[in-house]
Amino acid sequence: TLSKVYSVCFLGLMIMFCIGNLMLKTKRGQLRRDTEAPVWSVIIGLLMVIWGLSATIAKNNSVLSIFAIYYSGTFVLVGIMFFRMQVMRWTHRFLASMLQSDHYIITSMEDYLRKMSNRPLIFFMKGDSARMLNKALLYIRDNEDTQFVKIVHFKDAESVVLTDS
């Protein structure tokens, strides 16, 4: 039964790869790639993987309950990691309402939250597009734990003219 759970996981992962590929084609079409798969082949692959997943589940329904147990546990752990700052803030507010403000748990949580929000994020920029910089900063504001950004700009080396002296 565990092998069928792994099959369901693998087929689910393959579905995510197909969806990710289609999303990259529509949202990031300008990215350079060594190999390209046509959209129709990705859709055919997606349909075949869905067919294989359906057949695996139809063959043994009990695999879904076991998969749900593994998936929910993993989902909770990954969710806590993704939203660790929000979880820490909620926990801090909850504990601050019950404990004194100078309690060591409260002060250590405040130090951790301060340290995490002051941690720099380094953004490497190749060109000088203000639109791209604005897009990156909006993404960082909405999706990252820190608000401290260091921008590193690369430019092409200027040609050097050597002269005899």
N, C-alpha and C positions, 0 to 999 in steps of 0.2 A: 504494500500500500504506500510506503514511503517513496518508492521509486515513481509511483504515479503522481505523488505530490510534487516531486522534483520535475516531472514532465510538465505538469501544469505551470509550475514556476518558470521553467525554461520557455515554454510557449508564450506565457504572458510577457516575459522579457523580450521575446522576438516581436511580439505585437508592439511593445513600446519602442523598439528600434525602428520598426516600419513607420509608426506615427511620428517619431522624432525625425526620421529622414524626410517625410513629407513636410513637416513643419520647417525644417531647414531649407527645403526647396522654395517654400513660399515666403518665409521671413528673412532668410539670409541667402538669397540667390546669388549675390555678388561674391560670396566666398569662393576662393580658389580650391579646387579639388583635383586629386590625381585621377580618380575614377568617378564616373557619374552613372547613376542608374536612372533610366527614364521613369517618369511618373507611372506609366502603365505597368511597368514591371514591379514597382514597389507595391502598387495596389493589388496586383495578382498575388504577389508574395504574402501580403497582409491577409487576403481572402483565404489562401491556402493554410496559413498558420491558424486563422480562426476556425477553419474546418477541422484541422488537427486537434485543436483545443476542445472543440465541441465533441469530437469523436472520443477523446480521452475521458471527458466528463461523462458522456453518455454510457461508456463502457462500465464505469464504476462511479456512482453518485457519491459514495461515502468519502471520496477523495476531497470533495468540496468542503466538508465540515473540518477535516484535518487541515486543509489549506487555510481555511478561515482562521483557525486558531493560530497557526504560524504567522499568517499575514497580519492579524490584528496586533499581536505582540510586537512584531517588527515595525508596524505602522506607528504604534505608540512611541517606541524608542526613537525612531527617526524623527517623528514629529517633535519630541522633546528637544532633540538636538537642533532642529531647524528653528524652533521658537524658544530657545533657551533664555534669551533676554526677557521675553514676555513672561515666561514661566517664573523666572527669578523676580521680576517686578511684582507679579501677583503674589508670589510666596512672601516677598518682602512686605507688601502691604498687609497681608493676612497676619504675619508674625508681628509686625509693628503695632497692630491693633491689640495684640495680646501681651506683648512684652514691653519692657521699658526701652526707651530710645537709646540708652547707652549699653544695652545688653550686647555681649560679644557676638552673638549670631547676627543681630541687626547691623552692627558696625562692619562685620566681615562681609556681609552681603552688599552693603553700600560701597565698600572698597572694591569688591569684585565688579559691580555694575559700573562704577566710575572707571575702573581699569579697562573694561571691555569697550566702553563707549569712547575712550581716548586712544584706543589702539589704532594706529594709522593703517589706511588701505592705500596701496600704491597702484596708480593707474598709469600704464604705459601708453603713450600716444605717439603715433607715427607722423601724422599730418598736423595741420593747423586749423582744422575745421571746427568752428565754434558750435555748429550744429551737433557734431559728434561728441564734443566735450559736454555740451548741455545734456545730451541724451545719456551719457555715462553718469553724470552727476545726479540726474533724476533717478536713474536706476539704483545708484548707491544709496540715495536718500530713502527710497522706497523698500529696498531689499537687504540692506546690510545693517549690521549692528552698530557700526561706528559712523560718526559724522565727521571724522578727521581724515582728509584725503590729501595724499601727496601725488602730484602730477609730474611724471617724467616724460619729457619730450625728446624725441630723436629726430635729428635732421641729417640730411646727406652731407657728407664731407665736402667741403668746398675744394675745388681744384687748386693745387698749389703750383705756382710757376717757380721753377728753380733757375736761379741766375748764377753765372760764374762770377766770383768776386776775387 
